[in-house]
């Protein structure tokens, strides 16, 4: 199982990191910036080669990320190397720091954007192959003693809004409610040609999958008619794929908000060990499950990298926004302090999620049993 988890982690994370860094690389190359190093993984180099443009492509020992080092940068943190000012004009023009602010912004943003585009492409492939879900948001079953029955929902009601989300399909209801067990929410529905507004408290359902993972999900206790999945044209597939991708992003924002406000436990946050575990499980389920899981992790990588934390892409973009407003970069000491603080924050977060991962594997219970 451990070997399967490691294998799954490598085949999921490796390509996604490569795609992320390739986004930075290609947009940088588009603007004439020289890439000195393209690394998959961090730390000591395992193997590599130099291409005709002078870029060192390498595979490094720690499979937890990667980076593109452009000319004019000191390293993965993106800090400026003062030596770039002493370069000959032709070489200086190829450095990252010599480029206009808008080009630097696009180079940095390209990594997360590429992750989102990859997810959209994967979902588009699924929708093209299997059709787009279009189940009408009309209730055909209301379970007895359910949250829906207590709220006053009836068979035949067409739900138009749940909480702050407009509803077009029944799938939209399930996605919204699933991440809100035990939460109160407002439901708008059409009944007999008029709009009604009801209040409901989602029920809680604990589910255990075939791998023993326990998930707590919210539910209303309603069901639609037969699921409708219909073929669609390229434009509708593209729109549905983008909607699905950014619907997942919106759910991630909701979950983070729930953790910050205490409505959801921070113990649910997972790190590399949890990703490896889930990757191995998806591998055992077949290639389609792995590809769908890759889309989910790609969205996570894109989202996390856009957070305004120094050392991440979002931190650099935040600084560039300040630079655009102030018409000059932030002082070097401010950036240095921010990068160091960001590094401490990231290391602390990695330690926290690793402890969560070990706890989810039952390590602390086993240790408590040994001590007791």
JORA-V147558 format. One record per run of one state. SS is the DSSP state (hx for helix, st for strand, lp for the rest). FROM is the first residue (numbers start at 1). LEN is the number of residues. Records with the same first field share a line. If there is no record, write none. Layout:
SS: FROM-LEN ; FROM-LEN
This chain:
lp: 1-1 ; 31-4 ; 51-5 ; 71-2 ; 74-6 ; 81-1 ; 87-2 ; 93-8 ; 131-1 ; 134-4 ; 139-2 ; 143-4 ; 152-6 ; 163-2 ; 167-3 ; 179-5 ; 192-2 ; 202-1 ; 209-5 ; 220-2 ; 224-5 ; 231-3 ; 261-5 ; 269-3 ; 286-1 ; 306-7 ; 327-5 ; 361-2 ; 372-1
hx: 2-29 ; 82-5 ; 89-4 ; 101-30 ; 147-5 ; 170-9 ; 234-27 ; 266-3 ; 272-14 ; 287-19 ; 313-14 ; 332-29 ; 363-9
st: 35-16 ; 56-15 ; 73-1 ; 80-1 ; 132-2 ; 138-1 ; 141-2 ; 158-5 ; 165-2 ; 184-8 ; 194-8 ; 203-6 ; 214-6 ; 222-2 ; 229-2
